[in-house]
Amino acid sequence: MFQSTRPWRAWVVVAMMFLFMLINFADKAVIGLAAVPMMHDLGLSPEQLGLVGSSFFVLFSVSGILFGFAANRIKTKWLLMLLSLVWAAVQFPLVGTVSFPLLIACRIVLGAGEGPAFALAIHATYKWFGNSKRNIPTAIVQQGANTGMLVAGPCLTWLMIHYDWHSAFLALGIVGVIWTVLWLVFGAEGTVDEHPPEQVADAPAPDTSRVPYRTLTADRTLLGTFVLSFVGFLVLSLCFTWFPAYLRLGLGYSATEAGWLFSVIVGASIPASLAMSWFSQYLFGKGVSSRISRGYMASGSIAVTGLAFLCTAADVSATTKIVCLTIGAGLGQLIFLFGPLMIGEVTPSRQRGAWLAINNSVATLAGLIAPALMGRFVGAAHGRAIGFEHGFLILGSILLAASVAAFWLIDPEKSMRRLRGLAVLDSATDRKTVHVKTCGRDEPAGIN
């Protein structure tokens, strides 16, 4: 229907990816928002609720990696369509009579469907934008996650108060079906990777080069990005599993108040993230190194997040604790903006989808640990605030250690020179080692 070479089409895809991530995180947030009534109706203990939160990540990583490699060969349009159908389908069994095993099973399948989501959404977006133009589109897509939790707070809480918690799952299933139909109409593949920049003599175009995955695994920048992504997922998994419950059980707010406060916590990060994204892109455009404009900003954000959670565990007022949660939830997710940017900068385009998925999927193993561990702390404290805050204390310490490691590891320019020097021509008939000179900041043809 449309020509994928039209510049405006890129922003249509960005908008669809924003909505894709909005639904994705509303699906995640519903468990935390429905935690208290579900625990009451199904007789779940805090430990069991923690297992429900962690079960989401059982197949999350495996699915993410498999779909990431599939994205190297299959159009993202069809992969994204498949994922959205899985999300929608798995909501409907929770509309009727629900048992603990059924709840676990549905969350496992949902996790398998959502594991590849962020990496594929970013990969689809990067097909429309060159390296120096990716900050704002990445920020918009990433903010779909925060907006999903922002919208989920009051909307799903309203449904649960006026109907029951089952109605929230029904609404999410219907929304998933609607998005799938819209994507079939408006979705398209970008062509940036098919129009590489001019290369120096004897150098392969980026879309035909590759680097051994064992070499990527050992790269300092990619390793540092993974460390930050892992601890970022510790924050994220606790946010959508336990933050609403902490507001109710730990700080004593009502269901309605907790729903709105949860929205404030995640919503406050949206303008901050967009502003930092713009500032990073501005610095990058002015010639500031990616190590500073992307790496240091990501590492520094995780350091401040760690301090915020340590403050949450201190003897301060409820209002101060909410401010700390807001800072932690917002800055803790900036790695999901800067991480893909650095991965896209360093890795060859034909391996980008796979490595985005590998980084995202392996890092999300944190989601298997954090909710269940927090459940044990809360259970041991019989649902009191002290149980949550012990978990926040440990989380803050881990975040600070990770930020120090990342400050030392991340250096995209150095990694780019090294990896391009090890690139090999990706050809079925002629696969030979070639040495590639760094081409500076040349951009593929696309949106400028």
N, C-alpha and C positions, 0 to 999 in steps of 0.2 A: 504494500500500500504506500509506504513512504520510502524515500531514498536515504540510506544510512549515511550518505555523505553530507547531508544538510546540517549545518552547524546547530540549528535550534533543536535538532533531534537529540543531541547530546544531553541537553538539559531536561528533556522529557524522560530520558533514561535515568538521569540523576533523581528526578522527582519520583519515579517508580521505585528506585532503589531505596529512597528515603521511606516511602510507604512500606516497602518490603521489610525494612529493619524495624519500623514502628510496630508492625504486626508481630514480628519475631520477638520483640522484647515485651510486648503486651502478653504474649503467650507465656513468657518466662515469669513475669510479675504476678500473674494470676494466682500462683501457688502461695506466694507470700501474703497477698491480699485476702485470700480465702483461708489462710492457715488456721485462725482461731475457730471459725464455724466448722471447718472440716475436722479439726481435732475434737470438737464437741460431738458432732454427728457420727463420726466414724470411730470415736474412742481412741484417737491416736495420742501417743505419748510424744514429748519433745524429741526423743531419740528416733521414733518412727517418722516424724515430720522431717527430721534431718536426713533420714534415708530417702524419703520422697524427693527432697531437693537434690541429693547426690545422685539418685538413680537417673536423673535427666542426663548425666554425663557418662553413663556406662558405654554407650555406642557413639557418643558425640565425637570423640577423637578419631575413631576408626572410620566413621562415615565421612568426616571432614577430609581426611587424607585421600580416601578413595575418590571422592568427588573432585578433589583438587587435581589429581592426575587425570581424571576424566575431562576436566576443563581444558587440558592441553590439546584435546582432540575433538571435543563435542562443543557445540555452540552453547554459550551460557544461557541463552534464551530458553532452551529446552530443559536444562538442568534446574534453573530457577523455577520454572513452571512445575516440575516434578516435586520439588521441595515444598512449594506452597500448597500443593494438593495433599501431601502427607500431613502438613500442619493442620489443614482444615479437617481432614478425615479423622484424625486422632482425638479431636475435641468432642465429637458427638457421643462416643460411649460414656462420657462423664456427665451427660445430661440426665440419665436415668439413675437406677440403683447402682451405687458404687461400693466396691469393697477395697480393702487395702491392697491386695494383689493386683486388681484391675487398675487402680490408681498408679501403682508402680509401673505396670506394663505400658500404660499410655504415656507416662513421662519418659520411659526408655525409648519408645518409638518416636516421640516428639523430639527427643534429643538427637536421635539418628537423623531426623529430617532437618534439624536446625544446626547441626554440627558444621556443615559446609556453608551456611548462609552468609556470614559476614565476608569470608574470603571470596566467595563467588560474586557478591554484590560489589566489592571493591575491584575485583578483576574485571567485571563487566564495565564498571565506570572508567577504569584506566584505559580501556580500549578506545575511549573518546578523548582523552586528554594527555598531553605531553607532561614530562616530569615537573617542569617549573610551574605548571598550571593545575596541579592536582590537589593542592592544599584545600581550597574552598570546596570543590566537589566532594573530596573525602570527608571534610567536616560536615557537609550537609547530610551525606549518607550516614555517617557515624551518629549524628544528632537524631536520626530516626530512632535510634535505640533509646536515648533519653526521652524523646517525645513519646515513645511507646509506653514507657513507665509513667510519664507525666499524665498522659491521657487515661491510662489504665487505672491510676489511683482513684480519681473521683467517679469515672464512668462505671467501672466494674464494681466499685463499692456501692454505688447507687443501685445497680442491678441486684446485688446481693442483699441489700437492706430491704428493697421493695419486693423482691421475689425470693430468690435463694441463691446459694453459691453455684448451683448447677447452671443457672441462667448465664453466668459469666462465660462458661465454656461454650455454651450454645452460640452466644454472640461472637466469640472469637472464631468459631467454625464458619459461620456465615460470612464474616469479613474476609477470611482466607479464600473462600470461593470467589467472592467479588474481585479480589485482587488478581486472582488467576485469570479471570476473564479479561480484565483490563490489560494485563501483561501480554496475553495472546494478541490483542489488538495493537498495542503500542510498543511492545518490546522489539529491540533490534540490536545487532552486533555493530560495534564501532570498528574503524579501520585504521586507527593510529599505528598499531603494530605492523600493519602491512605496508606502511610508508615510512621507512626508517630514514634517519639523517644521512647526509653524505659521509662516507667513511674515508679514511686514509687508504693509500694503496695497499692491496693485499689483505685488507681487513674484512671480516664477514659482517654482513648487516646484523643488527641486534636480533631480528626475528629469526635468523638461521643459526645463531650461536647457542652453545650450551656449556655448562660447567658441571663436572661430576658432582653428584649430590653429597658425596663424602667431603668434598672441598667446601661446599656451601655450609655443611654442618660445622666445620671447624673455623669458619670465618668469625672474627671478633664482633663485627657489627651485628651480624645475624644472631650470634649467641647472646649479645647484650640485649637485643630486641626481644629475644625469646624470654630472657630472665624477667624483663619488665612486663611482658605480656602475661607470663605465668602469675606474677603477683597481682597484676591488674584483674585477672580472672578470680583470684581470691576475693578481691573487693567486690567484683560484680556479682559473683554467686551468692555472697552473703547479703548483698543489697536486695536482690529480688526474692531471696528465700526468707531472710530473717529481719530486715529492717522494719517492715510493717508490724511484725510480731513484737519487736523490741519497743516500738512506739506504744503499743497497747499493754503488753505484759510488763515491760521494764519501766516505762515512763508514765503509764497510767492513763493514756488518752483513749477516748471512745473510738468506735469503728469509723465513724464519719470524720472525726478529727485526724485519726491516723491516716485515712485515705488522702485527705487534703495535704497533710504534712509530708507524706511520702511524695506527692506530686511536687511540692515546693522543694524538697531535697533534690530530686532528680532534675526538676525544671530550672533551678538556679544555675545549673552547669551549662545550659544551652548557650546563652549569650557569652559566657566566659570562654567556652570552647571555640565558638565562632571567632571571637576577638583574638584569641591566641593563635588560631589557624591563620587568620589574616596577617597577624604580626609576623608569624613564622615565614609566610610566603613573601611578605614585604622584605624581610631580612635576606631571604634566599635570593630574591630578585636584585637586591643591592650588592650581591657578591659575598655576603656572609656565608661562611662554610656551613654545610649541612650538619656537621658535627655540633655546631653551636645552635643553628636555627631549628634543628629538629632533635638531635641527640640530647643536648644539654637541657632543652625544654622538657623532653619526655622524662629524663632522669630526675630533674628538679621537681617536676610535678609529683612523681612517686615519693620523693623525699618529704615534700610538704604533706602528702596524703598520710604517710606514716606518722608524722607528728600530730596530725589531726586525730587519728585513732588513739594515739597515746593520751591525748587530752580528753577524749571521750571516756577513757577509763579512769580519769581523775575525779576527785570529789568536787564537782562543779554543778551548776544549776541545770535543770532540764533544757532550758533555752540554749545554754552554751553547748550542751551535748548535741542538740539538733543542728546548731551551726557547724560543729565539728563533723557530724555525719554529712552535712551538705558539702563541705569542703572535700571530705574524703571521697564521696560518691562522684563528685564532679571531676576533680583532678586525677583521681585514680583511673578514670576512663580515657584520659588523653593519650595514653599509649596506643589505644585502638585507632587514634588519628595519626600519630607520628610513626607508629610501627609499620603500617602498610606503606607509608610514604618512603621510608628508608629501605624496606624490602623491594619496592618497585624501582628504587634508584639503583640498587646494587645488583639484583638478579637479572639475567637475560629474560627478555619478554616471553620466550617460549616456556620458561620454567617458572614464571611469576605466579601463575595460578596455582601450580602445585606447591610452591614454597609458601605462599600466603596461607594455603590450607594446612600445610605441615606445621607452620608456626602456630596458627590459630588452634589447630586440633590438639597438638601436644600440650600447649599452654593450658587448654581447658581441662586437662587432668586435675588442675587445681580445684575445679568444681566438684570432683569426686570427694575431695578432702574437706574443704571448708564448711559446707552446710552440715555434714554429719558430725564433724568435730564440734561445731558450735552447738549442735543439738545435745551433745554430751555435757558440755559446760552448763547449758540452760537446764537440762534435766537434773544435774547434780545440785544445782542451786534452787530446784523446785520452781522454776519459772521466774525467779527474781532477777532484778537488774544486774546484780553482781555476776551472774553467770554469763550474760552477754558481754559484760565489760572485761572479764577475764579473756574472752575470745578476742576482743578488740585490742587488748594489750599485746597479746602474742602477734596479732596481725600487724600492728604498728611497728614492732621490732623487726619483723621479716621485711616489711616494705623499706625501712631505712637501710638495711643490709643490701637489699637488691639495688637500691638507687646508687649506692657507693660502687658496687660492681659495674653497673651500667655506665656510670661516668667514665670509668677507666676503659671499658671495652669498646664503646661505640665510636666509630670513626668512618662514616660512609665513603668519604673521598679516598681514603687509604684502601678500604675494601674494594672499591670500584677499580682502582688501578691494579690491584692484585688479581681480582677475579677476571677482569678483561684480558689480562696477560695470560690467563690459563684457559681462555675460551676455546672451544673446539667447534668446527663446522658441523652442523647437524644435517647430514645428508644420508640418504639410504644407500647411495653408491660410492660416496667419497667422504669418509669421516676422518679428518686429519687434524693434528694440533696446529694452531696458528696463534701468533702473538698479535695482540690488538693494542694499539696506542689509544690512550684516553682522548676522547673527542670533546672534552670540556662540557658545556651545557647545551650542546646542540639538541634540538627538539624534533621529534617526528612530526610529520604533517598531521594536523588535527585542529583542535580548538585553541586559538591563540588570543 
